[in-house]
């Protein structure tokens, strides 16, 4: 009986040793897989909130300058380059706002404004932009609204 007990104890010992080796090898494999997956993900460098706000302010300043120019001139519509400037500034401001929201640095009013709030503070530019857009044919773009019943012009 003693030989049988010793055999069972050795068998249990080797079984436990095998399970421990299997456990540690599995943990090492999972660590390696996690490391490889971490290397596959794109490494995004987070910009500082001040850098994002500075970029947004630069685009907003271009629009303010255009607003001032429109107040000094008596034009009723915008030129194509000015329409492009408004479109590019809108997209850049929205991207900056989205980046601030994504990083958790969005403060909100009165420090951070959405595009609609910024654009509403420029009534001359907004009116001339609307007048210019009404004269252009509708544009189909994947970034515009997906409502099939509406016809959307250049405004997003």
N, C-alpha and C positions, 0 to 999 in steps of 0.2 A: 503494500500500500504506500509506503514511503517513496518508492521509486516512481510510482504513478503520480503522486502529489508533486514531486520534484519535476517530473516531465510536464505536468499541467502548468506549473509555475513558470518554467522556462518557455513553454509555448505561449503563455500569456505575455511574458516579458518580450519575446520576439515580436509578437503581434502588436504590442504597444509601441515598440521601437519602430516597426514598419509604419504604423499609423503616424507617428511623429515625423518620420522622414517624409512621408507622403504629404503631410500638412505643411511642412516648411518648404518643400519644393513647389507646392501649389501657391503658397504665399509669394514666393520669389517669382513665379510665372506671372501672377497677377500684377506684381510690382513692375515687371518688365513691360507687360501689356499697357499698363497705365502710363508708363513713361513714353512708350511709342505713340500712343494716342495723343498725349500731350504735345509731342513734337509735330504731329500731323495737323493739329488745329492751327489756323492762322494766328500769328502773333500780332495782335493789334496794340499799337502804342497809344496809350491814353494821353490825350493832350490835356494840358491844364485848363481849368475853367476860364482863366484870364485870357489865354490864347484864343479860345473859342469865342469869347465875348468880343475880343479885339477884332477877329475876322468878321463877326456879325456886324460890329459897329462900322467897319470899313465899307461893307456893302450898303448899310443903312445910310452912311454919309454920301455915297454916290447918288442915292435916291434923293437925299435932301438937296444936294447940289442941282440935280435935275429939276426938282420942285422950285428952287430959287430961280433957275434959268427960265422955267415956264412962267413964273410970276412976272418976270421982266419982259418977256416977249408976248406977242399977241397971237400965237399959233393956236389952232383949235385941235390939231391932232399931233401925234408923236411920229417921228421918223422911225424907219425900220430898226436902225441901230439903237434908238432909245427904247423901243419895244423889247428888243433883245436884252438890253441892260436891265429893264424891269424884270423880265422873265428870269434871267440869270441871278439877279439879286434875290428874287423871291425864293428860288430853289436853294441858294446858298444860305439864306436866313433860316429857312425851314430845316435844312440839314444841321445847321449849328444848334438850333433849338432842340431838335431830336437828339443830338449828341449830348447836350446838357441834360436833357431828361433821362437819357439812357445811363449816364454816369451818376445820376442823383444830385447834380449840381444846379438843377433848375430852381430858381428862387421865386419866380412869378412876379406879378405886378408889385411894386412899381419899377422893379429892376429888370425883369425879363418880360418882353412882350412877344406875343404871337404875331405871325405875319399880318393877319387881319387888323390887329391893333396898330401895327406900324404903318400899314398902308392907309388906314383911316385917318391918320394924323397928317396926311399929305393930300388935301382935298383937290388941289389943282391938278396934281399928277394923276390922281385917281379918276377925275372927270375926263381928262385928256386921254388917259389910257382906255377908258371905256369907249370914248368916241372913236379912237383909232381902231379898237378891236371890232366894233360894230361894222366898220367898213370892210373888214377882212372876211374871207369865207371861213366856214367852220373847219376846224382841224381835228382829225381823229388821231388820238394819241393814247397809248396804253396807260399813261400816267393820269389821264383825265378820268372823269367819272365813268362808271360802268353802266349807268342807267340807259337802257336802249331807247327809252322814250324821249330822252332829252337831246337837244343839239347844243353842243358846247363849243363856244368859240375859244380863243386863245387863253381865256382865264382858267385857272385851275382851282 
